[in-house]
Amino acid sequence: MRYFTIVVATVCLAGCGSSGITSTGYPDEFFINLMVAPAMGGGAAAQRIAIDQAIDFCRDHQRVFGFDHSHPGGDLRYPPTGTSLTFRCVLPGTPVWQRPKDLTDWPAADR
């Protein structure tokens, strides 16, 4: 039984890899790169997990998640095994057309 528990724990830990959420250098814009083993769901699972982590990250900072774009990742000779997601965390109620596009649009005090 102990051997089975160790094997299950190892498989679960090896099934998912993430670079963590990092800033892109633009205001309120972040990036996450996530890979999931094909046996654990591959690219589709990676996309779902990355979006869930991004939503939680924005919520933890009292912000609202805004999807920017994503790309499949991992070994593309097979079905994609990962995803690269770029997203924004903006203040609630900020209209889309008023969100800054780059650092020159952002007030100097908020940089």
C-alpha positions, -999 to 999 in steps of 0.1 A, spaced: 0 0 0 28 24 8 44 17 -26 11 25 -43 8 58 -25 43 69 -35 37 60 -71 4 79 -72 19 110 -56 48 109 -81 25 106 -111 3 135 -99 33 158 -93 49 149 -126 17 154 -145 17 192 -143 45 218 -147 42 256 -144 66 285 -147 43 305 -124 27 338 -131 51 365 -142 47 401 -152 52 410 -189 64 445 -181 32 462 -192 7 475 -166 -16 449 -152 -4 423 -178 8 389 -168 19 356 -184 17 319 -174 32 290 -191 18 256 -181 24 220 -193 2 190 -185 11 154 -193 -10 139 -221 -23 113 -197 -36 140 -174 -54 159 -201 -27 176 -222 -32 211 -237 -70 213 -229 -63 207 -192 -34 231 -193 -56 258 -207 -83 252 -181 -58 252 -152 -40 283 -165 -72 303 -167 -83 291 -133 -49 302 -118 -51 336 -136 -87 342 -123 -75 333 -87 -44 355 -91 -65 385 -102 -91 379 -75 -64 378 -48 -53 413 -59 -89 426 -59 -88 429 -97 -108 414 -126 -94 388 -150 -92 398 -186 -82 373 -213 -56 386 -237 -44 356 -258 -31 321 -255 -10 297 -276 -6 260 -275 27 248 -261 48 217 -255 56 191 -280 36 201 -311 44 169 -331 17 154 -310 -15 170 -296 -3 201 -276 6 193 -241 7 229 -227 -4 264 -231 10 299 -228 -16 324 -215 -13 362 -214 -39 380 -194 -47 413 -176 -58 421 -141 -77 454 -141 -98 473 -116 -134 464 -116 -156 486 -138 -127 497 -161 -141 500 -196 -121 481 -222 -113 512 -243 -97 529 -212 -74 501 -203 -37 510 -210 -21 493 -240 15 500 -231 36 519 -205 33 553 -222 -5 552 -217 -1 545 -179 1 574 -154 37 578 -141 26 574 -104 12 539 -110 43 524 -127 
